[in-house]
Amino acid sequence: MKIIGEKINATLKDARRIIGERNDHDLQALARKEAEAGAAYIDVNVGTGEGSRDDEIAAMDWAVKLVAAAVDASISVDSADPGVIEAGLKALNGKKALINSVKAAEKMLEAVLGLVKAYDCEVIALAMDEKGIPSTVEERLQACEKIASFCSKRGVELGKVYFDPLVLPISADVTQGLITLKTLEAIKTAIPEAHTVMGLSNVSYGLPARKQLNLGFLQMAIYAGLDAAIADPLDAEFMSAVKTAEVLVGRDKRCKRYMRQFR
């Protein structure tokens, strides 16, 4: 399973400081730690909510250039603004990228899928539309199928798409974990060429012993067809749980990765 390192995100205190200070050394050090821990992608989100759009574009250009110079891992350019996304893609100068993210809203699909084509990159697609996150498996799958149809019309290969079934806190609705797992299974059945991805921690929001819930949910999601996760690669217990789940569902040929993890 591919891990998208989540540590360079302006919503996190340390990352927010680094971005605010334009601290080249600390930014590259954090990216290297994530890559060395096994992240296939380094997510870069510089949206502090302060300053202008031009400030965010400049911050994305700065951050992506530094991270790309520091690691061999691919870069996940993370923003809801296509202009900020394009600034990150330009800064990569042809290096492999992942756009995080797009939803089933026509105007956004046009803009973001245009960037996917122009820069030959991958994209995370959310199982939601303009109205928000649907409450049922069927409606979430419909959002994914709308995106898949748009991709086909625009000549974007579905193998470059990572669908995120989305998860809401089970503290508010105890059925949400199961809805997400069933959506994962539905996506893998209906759109087999595509991949799946998820951020896991939202499932446990508002409950005690969150890590225990997150790890349990991770292993269920891998069984249901999860291909990638937006997570903290510096969390050794999480990375071990990934290797454990993969060997149990037969994704680890001759148990090599599992044995390497625990040797």
Backbone as CSV, one residue per row, in Angstrom:
resi,resn,N_x,N_y,N_z,CA_x,CA_y,CA_z,C_x,C_y,C_z
1,MET,0.843,-1.194,0.000,0.000,0.000,0.000,0.879,1.244,0.000
2,LYS,0.452,2.242,-0.764,1.195,3.498,-0.827,0.784,4.428,0.314
3,ILE,1.785,5.063,0.894,1.536,6.027,1.973,1.806,7.433,1.453
4,ILE,0.839,8.323,1.673,0.984,9.740,1.337,1.261,10.473,2.647
5,GLY,2.490,10.922,2.810,2.888,11.554,4.067,2.142,12.855,4.311
6,GLU,1.560,12.992,5.488,0.639,14.097,5.780,1.237,15.218,6.627
7,LYS,2.543,15.163,6.916,3.120,16.064,7.924,3.307,17.504,7.448
8,ILE,3.450,17.727,6.136,3.635,19.096,5.647,2.267,19.661,5.280
9,ASN,1.562,20.057,6.300,0.204,20.567,6.155,0.039,21.738,7.122
10,ALA,-0.333,22.874,6.579,-0.374,24.106,7.373,-1.402,24.074,8.496
11,THR,-2.266,23.072,8.540,-3.188,22.948,9.668,-2.485,22.363,10.898
12,LEU,-1.292,21.802,10.704,-0.510,21.248,11.809,0.449,22.306,12.332
13,LYS,0.602,22.367,13.639,1.352,23.457,14.281,2.773,23.581,13.757
14,ASP,3.521,22.481,13.731,4.922,22.544,13.298,5.034,22.974,11.841
15,ALA,4.200,22.409,10.989,4.238,22.768,9.569,3.839,24.225,9.364
16,ARG,2.851,24.660,10.120,2.414,26.055,10.011,3.558,27.006,10.347
17,ARG,4.320,26.674,11.382,5.484,27.506,11.756,6.519,27.520,10.641
18,ILE,6.834,26.330,10.124,7.842,26.212,9.071,7.440,27.031,7.845
19,ILE,6.180,26.927,7.454,5.693,27.652,6.278,5.680,29.153,6.546
20,GLY,5.219,29.537,7.725,5.164,30.953,8.070,6.537,31.597,8.096
21,GLU,7.539,30.854,8.565,8.916,31.368,8.657,9.693,31.202,7.357
22,ARG,9.128,30.456,6.384,9.858,30.066,5.181,11.192,29.418,5.567
23,ASN,11.077,28.423,6.442,12.255,27.764,6.991,12.668,26.607,6.067
24,ASP,13.613,26.877,5.170,14.044,25.888,4.181,14.571,24.617,4.834
25,HIS,15.415,24.779,5.822,16.076,23.626,6.459,15.055,22.688,7.099
26,ASP,14.146,23.233,7.893,13.181,22.391,8.602,12.182,21.743,7.648
27,LEU,11.812,22.463,6.586,10.886,21.887,5.611,11.513,20.666,4.935
28,GLN,12.747,20.810,4.489,13.408,19.692,3.813,13.698,18.544,4.774
29,ALA,14.024,18.868,6.014,14.280,17.817,7.007,13.024,16.998,7.263
30,LEU,11.879,17.654,7.350,10.617,16.950,7.577,10.265,16.071,6.376
31,ALA,10.462,16.590,5.179,10.196,15.802,3.971,11.089,14.569,3.920
32,ARG,12.364,14.724,4.267,13.297,13.588,4.251,12.879,12.522,5.261
33,LYS,12.443,12.945,6.436,11.999,11.988,7.446,10.827,11.161,6.935
34,GLU,9.877,11.813,6.290,8.716,11.102,5.765,9.130,10.110,4.669
35,ALA,10.000,10.549,3.772,10.437,9.679,2.682,11.225,8.489,3.215
36,GLU,12.104,8.735,4.161,12.922,7.657,4.737,12.059,6.654,5.499
37,ALA,10.929,7.107,6.040,10.033,6.223,6.782,9.146,5.385,5.863
38,GLY,9.164,5.685,4.562,8.412,4.854,3.621,7.311,5.544,2.845
39,ALA,7.195,6.872,2.948,6.156,7.580,2.191,6.478,7.550,0.696
40,ALA,5.507,7.142,-0.113,5.675,7.155,-1.567,5.415,8.547,-2.135
41,TYR,4.569,9.313,-1.429,4.253,10.687,-1.795,4.418,11.570,-0.565
42,ILE,4.855,12.789,-0.781,4.899,13.793,0.281,3.823,14.823,-0.030
43,ASP,2.800,14.887,0.808,1.729,15.859,0.607,2.205,17.238,1.028
44,VAL,1.887,18.243,0.212,2.270,19.627,0.523,1.014,20.495,0.497
45,ASN,0.622,20.971,1.670,-0.530,21.854,1.817,-0.077,23.089,2.583
46,VAL,-0.081,24.239,1.917,0.435,25.468,2.529,-0.673,26.439,2.903
47,GLY,-1.916,25.993,2.886,-3.047,26.882,3.150,-3.189,27.223,4.621
48,THR,-2.653,28.356,5.022,-2.729,28.786,6.420,-4.032,29.524,6.724
49,GLY,-4.759,29.942,5.683,-5.974,30.723,5.900,-5.690,32.188,6.126
50,GLU,-4.430,32.566,6.025,-4.024,33.965,6.208,-3.400,34.474,4.912
51,GLY,-3.426,35.778,4.725,-2.823,36.346,3.542,-3.709,36.181,2.316
52,SER,-3.172,36.557,1.164,-3.936,36.542,-0.078,-3.721,35.242,-0.845
53,ARG,-4.469,35.103,-1.917,-4.290,33.948,-2.812,-2.886,33.960,-3.412
54,ASP,-2.400,35.139,-3.746,-1.040,35.244,-4.289,-0.004,34.767,-3.278
55,ASP,-0.249,35.033,-1.988,0.662,34.563,-0.944,0.691,33.036,-0.916
56,GLU,-0.489,32.412,-1.054,-0.557,30.946,-1.034,0.124,30.346,-2.269
57,ILE,-0.046,30.990,-3.409,0.614,30.527,-4.625,2.132,30.592,-4.460
58,ALA,2.621,31.693,-3.892,4.058,31.838,-3.679,4.573,30.812,-2.677
59,ALA,3.785,30.551,-1.635,4.184,29.569,-0.625,4.233,28.167,-1.227
60,MET,3.268,27.828,-2.081,3.259,26.518,-2.723,4.481,26.352,-3.629
61,ASP,4.789,27.376,-4.399,5.971,27.338,-5.275,7.234,27.096,-4.456
62,TRP,7.373,27.839,-3.374,8.544,27.696,-2.485,8.630,26.299,-1.895
63,ALA,7.535,25.818,-1.335,7.550,24.536,-0.634,7.801,23.366,-1.581
64,VAL,7.110,23.355,-2.714,7.242,22.227,-3.645,8.654,22.138,-4.207
65,LYS,9.237,23.260,-4.566,10.605,23.248,-5.092,11.584,22.667,-4.071
66,LEU,11.440,23.054,-2.816,12.355,22.570,-1.774,12.148,21.087,-1.492
67,VAL,10.893,20.654,-1.392,10.615,19.246,-1.107,11.081,18.367,-2.265
68,ALA,10.825,18.794,-3.490,11.246,18.016,-4.659,12.764,17.883,-4.725
69,ALA,13.471,18.909,-4.287,14.936,18.852,-4.292,15.474,17.952,-3.187
70,ALA,14.676,17.755,-2.133,15.161,17.021,-0.955,14.907,15.522,-1.029
71,VAL,13.882,15.089,-1.768,13.492,13.670,-1.742,13.229,13.139,-3.154
72,ASP,13.326,11.825,-3.291,12.981,11.167,-4.550,11.493,10.827,-4.619
73,ALA,10.804,10.857,-3.485,9.374,10.553,-3.454,8.604,11.544,-4.328
74,SER,7.449,11.105,-4.817,6.587,11.993,-5.591,5.923,13.010,-4.661
75,ILE,5.399,14.080,-5.249,4.793,15.152,-4.470,3.283,15.160,-4.678
76,SER,2.550,15.270,-3.583,1.103,15.447,-3.625,0.817,16.930,-3.405
77,VAL,0.323,17.601,-4.440,0.034,19.035,-4.370,-1.390,19.187,-3.851
78,ASP,-1.523,19.727,-2.643,-2.771,19.680,-1.891,-3.391,21.069,-1.748
79,SER,-4.497,21.301,-2.473,-5.218,22.567,-2.368,-6.586,22.409,-3.007
80,ALA,-7.533,23.246,-2.588,-8.857,23.284,-3.217,-8.903,24.318,-4.338
81,ASP,-7.806,25.044,-4.531,-7.739,26.122,-5.518,-6.911,25.663,-6.716
82,PRO,-7.520,25.530,-7.907,-6.772,25.088,-9.078,-5.550,25.959,-9.391
83,GLY,-5.629,27.248,-9.091,-4.492,28.131,-9.326,-3.307,27.790,-8.436
84,VAL,-3.582,27.456,-7.188,-2.519,27.049,-6.259,-1.954,25.694,-6.676
85,ILE,-2.859,24.802,-7.099,-2.413,23.491,-7.579,-1.469,23.651,-8.764
86,GLU,-1.847,24.496,-9.712,-0.996,24.663,-10.897,0.359,25.254,-10.536
87,ALA,0.395,26.138,-9.555,1.682,26.691,-9.109,2.590,25.577,-8.607
88,GLY,2.007,24.623,-7.868,2.798,23.490,-7.383,3.274,22.599,-8.507
89,LEU,2.401,22.340,-9.479,2.772,21.484,-10.606,3.872,22.129,-11.447
90,LYS,3.784,23.425,-11.666,4.824,24.137,-12.410,6.158,24.044,-11.686
91,ALA,6.118,24.159,-10.367,7.354,24.128,-9.571,8.047,22.775,-9.643
92,LEU,7.295,21.717,-9.922,7.871,20.371,-9.994,8.676,20.139,-11.263
93,ASN,8.421,20.958,-12.273,9.209,20.896,-13.504,9.278,19.480,-14.081
94,GLY,8.126,18.832,-14.166,8.058,17.516,-14.803,8.150,16.333,-13.870
95,LYS,8.461,16.546,-12.592,8.536,15.440,-11.650,7.133,14.891,-11.386
96,LYS,7.031,13.586,-11.138,5.738,12.941,-10.938,4.965,13.580,-9.792
97,ALA,3.668,13.798,-10.018,2.849,14.487,-9.015,1.485,13.840,-8.864
98,LEU,0.876,14.142,-7.736,-0.493,13.738,-7.417,-1.241,14.986,-6.980
99,ILE,-2.416,15.231,-7.550,-3.241,16.369,-7.135,-4.204,15.916,-6.053
100,ASN,-4.257,16.645,-4.973,-5.138,16.368,-3.856,-5.984,17.626,-3.601
101,SER,-7.203,17.728,-4.170,-8.062,16.689,-4.700,-9.116,17.355,-5.579
102,VAL,-10.085,16.546,-6.077,-11.192,17.062,-6.868,-12.467,16.355,-6.428
103,LYS,-13.600,17.041,-6.543,-14.891,16.424,-6.230,-15.782,16.466,-7.465
104,ALA,-16.954,15.853,-7.375,-17.851,15.739,-8.527,-18.649,17.019,-8.737
105,ALA,-17.935,18.102,-8.953,-18.530,19.390,-9.270,-17.973,19.800,-10.629
106,GLU,-18.857,20.073,-11.591,-18.442,20.201,-12.988,-17.354,21.250,-13.214
107,LYS,-17.506,22.423,-12.638,-16.522,23.483,-12.848,-15.146,23.065,-12.313
108,MET,-15.138,22.455,-11.141,-13.870,22.018,-10.553,-13.267,20.867,-11.359
109,LEU,-14.114,19.943,-11.804,-13.629,18.835,-12.616,-12.957,19.339,-13.884
110,GLU,-13.575,20.316,-14.546,-12.997,20.871,-15.764,-11.604,21.428,-15.497
111,ALA,-11.472,22.199,-14.420,-10.195,22.839,-14.117,-9.135,21.831,-13.705
112,VAL,-9.483,20.943,-12.778,-8.474,20.033,-12.226,-8.087,18.941,-13.217
113,LEU,-9.069,18.372,-13.920,-8.731,17.337,-14.902,-7.942,17.923,-16.066
114,GLY,-8.158,19.197,-16.342,-7.313,19.873,-17.333,-5.858,19.889,-16.893
115,LEU,-5.631,20.097,-15.611,-4.263,20.085,-15.067,-3.684,18.674,-15.076
116,VAL,-4.529,17.676,-14.778,-4.067,16.281,-14.815,-3.552,15.942,-16.210
117,LYS,-4.291,16.366,-17.234,-3.883,16.117,-18.620,-2.629,16.907,-18.975
118,ALA,-2.623,18.179,-18.634,-1.516,19.053,-19.033,-0.194,18.657,-18.385
119,TYR,-0.261,18.183,-17.128,0.970,17.876,-16.399,1.195,16.373,-16.217
120,ASP,0.330,15.565,-16.838,0.475,14.109,-16.815,0.664,13.594,-15.383
121,CYS,-0.279,13.940,-14.522,-0.155,13.544,-13.118,-1.362,12.709,-12.682
122,GLU,-1.334,12.273,-11.432,-2.425,11.507,-10.838,-3.316,12.455,-10.032
123,VAL,-4.470,11.943,-9.593,-5.396,12.810,-8.879,-6.193,12.010,-7.850
124,ILE,-6.442,12.617,-6.703,-7.356,12.071,-5.705,-8.740,12.656,-5.974
125,ALA,-9.735,11.771,-6.094,-11.110,12.188,-6.386,-12.006,11.828,-5.205
126,LEU,-12.712,12.795,-4.689,-13.542,12.613,-3.500,-14.959,12.166,-3.862
127,ALA,-15.501,11.264,-3.058,-16.861,10.746,-3.273,-17.894,11.741,-2.757
128,MET,-17.886,12.939,-3.350,-18.813,13.986,-2.930,-19.041,14.943,-4.093
129,ASP,-20.078,15.769,-3.964,-20.377,16.767,-4.989,-20.575,18.130,-4.333
130,GLU,-21.219,19.041,-5.056,-21.418,20.398,-4.526,-22.225,20.412,-3.233
131,LYS,-23.053,19.398,-3.031,-23.928,19.361,-1.856,-23.211,18.851,-0.602
132,GLY,-22.030,18.303,-0.766,-21.297,17.769,0.379,-21.117,16.264,0.285
133,ILE,-20.860,15.626,1.426,-20.621,14.184,1.470,-21.958,13.463,1.536
134,PRO,-22.278,12.621,0.557,-23.545,11.895,0.582,-23.635,10.952,1.775
135,SER,-24.850,10.666,2.181,-25.057,9.840,3.376,-25.085,8.350,3.086
136,THR,-25.251,7.968,1.810,-25.382,6.548,1.488,-24.250,6.067,0.588
137,VAL,-24.048,4.755,0.592,-23.045,4.138,-0.278,-23.387,4.426,-1.739
138,GLU,-24.646,4.284,-2.094,-25.088,4.458,-3.484,-24.789,5.863,-3.991
139,GLU,-25.057,6.863,-3.159,-24.833,8.250,-3.582,-23.340,8.563,-3.686
140,ARG,-22.542,8.002,-2.801,-21.094,8.220,-2.892,-20.527,7.565,-4.148
141,LEU,-21.017,6.369,-4.449,-20.578,5.692,-5.664,-20.997,6.481,-6.900
142,GLN,-22.192,7.069,-6.877,-22.647,7.881,-8.012,-21.706,9.061,-8.247
143,ALA,-21.237,9.687,-7.171,-20.291,10.799,-7.313,-18.997,10.312,-7.966
144,CYS,-18.518,9.142,-7.542,-17.302,8.578,-8.125,-17.501,8.230,-9.593
145,GLU,-18.657,7.689,-9.919,-18.943,7.328,-11.313,-19.068,8.569,-12.191
146,LYS,-19.579,9.661,-11.641,-19.638,10.923,-12.387,-18.223,11.397,-12.708
147,ILE,-17.330,11.310,-11.727,-15.939,11.707,-11.953,-15.285,10.783,-12.984
148,ALA,-15.536,9.472,-12.863,-14.956,8.511,-13.808,-15.431,8.807,-15.232
149,SER,-16.720,9.147,-15.395,-17.263,9.481,-16.712,-16.593,10.731,-17.263
150,PHE,-16.389,11.716,-16.413,-15.728,12.960,-16.814,-14.298,12.666,-17.256
151,CYS,-13.618,11.777,-16.522,-12.246,11.407,-16.870,-12.196,10.780,-18.257
152,SER,-13.123,9.891,-18.515,-13.159,9.214,-19.813,-13.372,10.214,-20.942
153,LYS,-14.271,11.179,-20.740,-14.543,12.193,-21.761,-13.336,13.103,-21.995
154,ARG,-12.536,13.326,-20.962,-11.384,14.228,-21.077,-10.084,13.485,-21.381
155,GLY,-10.171,12.175,-21.558,-8.983,11.397,-21.900,-8.035,11.168,-20.743
156,VAL,-8.561,11.182,-19.528,-7.740,10.910,-18.338,-7.877,9.431,-17.980
157,GLU,-6.774,8.723,-17.939,-6.800,7.296,-17.620,-7.289,7.078,-16.191
158,LEU,-8.204,6.121,-16.001,-8.717,5.850,-14.661,-7.646,5.263,-13.757
159,GLY,-6.598,4.706,-14.338,-5.483,4.216,-13.547,-4.715,5.321,-12.847
160,LYS,-4.989,6.569,-13.222,-4.340,7.715,-12.576,-5.212,8.341,-11.489
161,VAL,-6.369,7.710,-11.239,-7.327,8.276,-10.277,-7.345,7.444,-8.999
162,TYR,-7.285,8.145,-7.858,-7.424,7.522,-6.541,-8.734,8.032,-5.939
163,PHE,-9.736,7.167,-5.855,-11.017,7.570,-5.285,-10.985,7.464,-3.761
164,ASP,-11.446,8.521,-3.116,-11.529,8.568,-1.655,-12.997,8.415,-1.250
165,PRO,-13.371,7.289,-0.601,-14.773,7.060,-0.224,-15.245,7.972,0.889
166,LEU,-14.309,8.595,1.581,-14.553,9.535,2.679,-15.112,8.843,3.921
167,VAL,-14.739,9.389,5.048,-15.214,8.828,6.316,-15.592,9.967,7.262
168,LEU,-16.707,9.811,7.922,-17.166,10.766,8.924,-17.014,10.130,10.307
169,PRO,-16.956,10.925,11.359,-16.744,10.378,12.701,-17.844,9.417,13.139
170,ILE,-17.450,8.284,13.650,-18.436,7.335,14.162,-19.023,7.798,15.490
171,SER,-18.380,8.783,16.122,-18.936,9.335,17.365,-20.259,10.044,17.095
172,ALA,-20.439,10.567,15.870,-21.689,11.235,15.501,-22.691,10.262,14.893
173,ASP,-22.176,9.239,14.212,-23.038,8.245,13.560,-22.249,6.938,13.489
174,VAL,-22.622,5.977,14.301,-21.852,4.745,14.434,-21.850,3.907,13.155
175,THR,-22.718,4.229,12.196,-22.756,3.469,10.933,-21.736,3.974,9.909
176,GLN,-21.070,5.103,10.198,-20.224,5.725,9.183,-19.020,4.870,8.775
177,GLY,-18.434,4.153,9.710,-17.304,3.298,9.365,-17.707,2.247,8.340
178,LEU,-18.846,1.619,8.570,-19.325,0.578,7.665,-19.715,1.162,6.305
179,ILE,-20.294,2.356,6.300,-20.644,3.003,5.035,-19.385,3.234,4.194
180,THR,-18.315,3.689,4.840,-17.062,3.922,4.124,-16.486,2.621,3.585
181,LEU,-16.497,1.573,4.398,-15.955,0.282,3.959,-16.760,-0.277,2.789
182,LYS,-18.067,-0.158,2.849,-18.905,-0.660,1.756,-18.722,0.187,0.487
183,THR,-18.476,1.489,0.672,-18.198,2.346,-0.488,-16.885,1.937,-1.151
184,LEU,-15.894,1.630,-0.334,-14.620,1.131,-0.871,-14.843,-0.098,-1.744
185,GLU,-15.571,-1.046,-1.214,-15.847,-2.278,-1.965,-16.611,-1.975,-3.256
186,ALA,-17.555,-1.060,-3.178,-18.364,-0.713,-4.354,-17.514,-0.056,-5.440
187,ILE,-16.599,0.809,-5.031,-15.707,1.465,-5.997,-14.823,0.437,-6.688
188,LYS,-14.259,-0.481,-5.913,-13.371,-1.499,-6.490,-14.118,-2.399,-7.469
189,THR,-15.402,-2.605,-7.229,-16.218,-3.437,-8.129,-16.641,-2.665,-9.375
190,ALA,-17.098,-1.427,-9.202,-17.660,-0.651,-10.305,-16.598,0.001,-11.184
191,ILE,-15.455,0.378,-10.581,-14.404,1.092,-11.326,-13.062,0.390,-11.046
192,PRO,-12.898,-0.839,-11.494,-11.729,-1.637,-11.109,-10.387,-1.090,-11.602
193,GLU,-10.417,-0.265,-12.658,-9.151,0.280,-13.169,-8.541,1.322,-12.220
194,ALA,-9.401,1.942,-11.421,-8.962,3.024,-10.543,-8.400,2.484,-9.225
195,HIS,-7.797,3.382,-8.461,-7.256,3.054,-7.143,-8.134,3.699,-6.067
196,THR,-7.849,3.357,-4.822,-8.577,3.960,-3.700,-7.595,4.526,-2.687
197,VAL,-8.034,5.551,-1.992,-7.198,6.225,-0.996,-8.101,6.755,0.105
198,MET,-7.518,6.961,1.282,-8.339,7.476,2.383,-7.462,8.091,3.458
199,GLY,-7.973,9.142,4.087,-7.431,9.628,5.342,-8.197,8.930,6.447
200,LEU,-7.499,8.340,7.397,-8.148,7.427,8.342,-8.613,8.070,9.639
201,SER,-7.923,9.106,10.081,-8.084,9.554,11.466,-9.453,10.157,11.777
202,ASN,-10.181,10.608,10.763,-11.483,11.232,11.009,-12.478,10.270,11.641
203,VAL,-12.292,8.964,11.393,-13.241,7.973,11.896,-13.344,8.000,13.419
204,SER,-12.240,8.334,14.093,-12.194,8.243,15.558,-12.407,9.572,16.273
205,TYR,-12.677,10.627,15.523,-12.793,11.961,16.137,-13.834,11.965,17.256
206,GLY,-13.448,12.536,18.403,-14.362,12.673,19.526,-14.417,11.480,20.456
207,LEU,-13.609,10.456,20.187,-13.616,9.254,21.015,-12.265,9.034,21.686
208,PRO,-12.228,8.303,22.802,-10.944,7.998,23.453,-10.198,6.894,22.692
209,ALA,-8.914,6.738,23.022,-8.075,5.685,22.413,-8.202,5.717,20.896
210,ARG,-8.025,6.899,20.319,-8.243,7.080,18.888,-7.326,6.198,18.035
211,LYS,-6.102,6.046,18.480,-5.150,5.273,17.674,-5.617,3.829,17.496
212,GLN,-6.171,3.265,18.548,-6.668,1.894,18.486,-7.764,1.773,17.429
213,LEU,-8.678,2.722,17.409,-9.749,2.722,16.411,-9.188,2.913,14.999
214,ASN,-8.245,3.836,14.856,-7.667,4.110,13.538,-6.981,2.878,12.955
215,LEU,-6.230,2.168,13.791,-5.501,0.992,13.303,-6.462,-0.147,12.944
216,GLY,-7.501,-0.315,13.756,-8.499,-1.329,13.430,-9.196,-1.016,12.118
217,PHE,-9.533,0.261,11.920,-10.205,0.687,10.700,-9.287,0.535,9.493
218,LEU,-8.010,0.852,9.672,-7.026,0.688,8.599,-7.024,-0.737,8.074
219,GLN,-6.964,-1.706,8.980,-6.851,-3.094,8.541,-8.139,-3.571,7.876
220,MET,-9.286,-3.111,8.363,-10.544,-3.435,7.678,-10.577,-2.817,6.280
221,ALA,-10.076,-1.588,6.165,-10.094,-0.894,4.879,-9.176,-1.567,3.864
222,ILE,-8.034,-2.055,4.306,-7.135,-2.771,3.396,-7.825,-4.029,2.879
223,TYR,-8.533,-4.740,3.749,-9.299,-5.912,3.322,-10.371,-5.525,2.296
224,ALA,-10.982,-4.341,2.493,-12.062,-3.891,1.602,-11.539,-3.367,0.273
225,GLY,-10.223,-3.154,0.162,-9.663,-2.730,-1.114,-8.896,-1.420,-1.107
226,LEU,-8.496,-0.932,0.058,-7.749,0.323,0.133,-6.353,0.154,-0.466
227,ASP,-5.984,1.054,-1.381,-4.682,0.995,-2.054,-3.673,1.987,-1.504
228,ALA,-4.147,3.069,-0.879,-3.246,4.114,-0.390,-3.885,4.804,0.803
229,ALA,-3.050,5.414,1.637,-3.571,6.122,2.809,-2.810,7.418,3.011
230,ILE,-3.541,8.459,3.367,-2.931,9.729,3.775,-2.716,9.625,5.270
231,ALA,-1.460,9.545,5.687,-1.179,9.195,7.079,0.207,9.689,7.475
232,ASP,0.552,9.440,8.728,1.853,9.820,9.281,2.822,8.653,9.137
233,PRO,3.761,8.704,8.201,4.699,7.590,8.030,5.709,7.474,9.172
234,LEU,5.779,8.497,10.026,6.702,8.456,11.164,6.118,7.664,12.330
235,ASP,4.869,7.254,12.210,4.201,6.453,13.234,4.528,4.978,12.981
236,ALA,5.486,4.447,13.740,5.965,3.082,13.508,4.870,2.047,13.700
237,GLU,3.975,2.281,14.655,2.893,1.329,14.904,1.933,1.276,13.714
238,PHE,1.660,2.443,13.126,0.810,2.492,11.939,1.460,1.745,10.776
239,MET,2.740,2.013,10.544,3.433,1.373,9.418,3.497,-0.145,9.606
240,SER,3.641,-0.587,10.839,3.638,-2.024,11.115,2.263,-2.628,10.839
241,ALA,1.215,-1.893,11.191,-0.149,-2.381,10.950,-0.426,-2.535,9.460
242,VAL,0.135,-1.631,8.648,-0.004,-1.741,7.192,0.609,-3.050,6.704
243,LYS,1.840,-3.324,7.142,2.524,-4.552,6.707,1.776,-5.799,7.182
244,THR,1.232,-5.751,8.388,0.482,-6.887,8.920,-0.763,-7.161,8.085
245,ALA,-1.525,-6.112,7.791,-2.751,-6.281,7.006,-2.442,-6.766,5.598
246,GLU,-1.399,-6.219,4.994,-1.076,-6.610,3.620,-0.689,-8.077,3.506
247,VAL,0.043,-8.581,4.487,0.425,-9.994,4.415,-0.794,-10.892,4.641
248,LEU,-1.734,-10.447,5.472,-2.922,-11.255,5.762,-3.897,-11.321,4.591
249,VAL,-3.913,-10.301,3.740,-4.826,-10.332,2.587,-4.114,-10.777,1.307
250,GLY,-2.881,-11.238,1.435,-2.182,-11.804,0.287,-1.539,-10.819,-0.647
251,ARG,-1.298,-9.598,-0.193,-0.674,-8.587,-1.057,0.858,-8.587,-0.948
252,ASP,1.389,-9.339,-0.047,2.833,-9.337,0.226,3.422,-10.683,-0.187
253,LYS,3.896,-10.747,-1.438,4.385,-12.001,-1.992,5.513,-12.578,-1.146
254,ARG,5.338,-13.824,-0.753,6.305,-14.551,0.087,6.606,-13.822,1.402
255,CYS,5.710,-12.936,1.821,5.801,-12.244,3.129,7.088,-11.427,3.264
256,LYS,7.645,-10.974,2.155,8.943,-10.288,2.198,8.904,-8.978,2.975
257,ARG,7.902,-8.126,2.659,7.844,-6.821,3.330,7.557,-6.980,4.816
258,TYR,6.710,-7.945,5.135,6.396,-8.201,6.542,7.651,-8.622,7.311
259,MET,8.414,-9.542,6.750,9.610,-10.025,7.437,10.671,-8.916,7.546
260,ARG,10.767,-8.088,6.506,11.726,-6.980,6.537,11.352,-5.972,7.618
261,GLN,10.034,-5.737,7.781,9.547,-4.786,8.796,9.910,-5.222,10.209
262,PHE,9.833,-6.515,10.460,10.001,-7.001,11.841,11.330,-7.691,12.099
263,ARG,12.205,-7.704,11.089,13.500,-8.344,11.288,14.360,-7.506,12.221
